């Protein structure tokens, strides 16, 4: 039996929240990466690069989260149709 200490304690969500946690992680990572790339493409790297990235991220992250929630079932269905089940 393991005793919960501040060093090994984790927040664990119920299984029913899996689609939302997945969407949060996916949106967080992809929105940030896309903001990095698009900001370089539009403005280049200058003294305001990370300010511009974070300004874009404030808009991109919430919209990416909603989009992942909407698109995830469609993608799961497309994968099921195109990948051979064992």
Secondary structure, DSSP 4 states (H G I P E B T S, - for coil): -PPP-TTT------GGGHHHHHHHHHHHHHHHHHHHHHHHHHH-SSTTHHHHHHHHHHHHHHHHHHHHHHHHHHHHHHHHHHS---
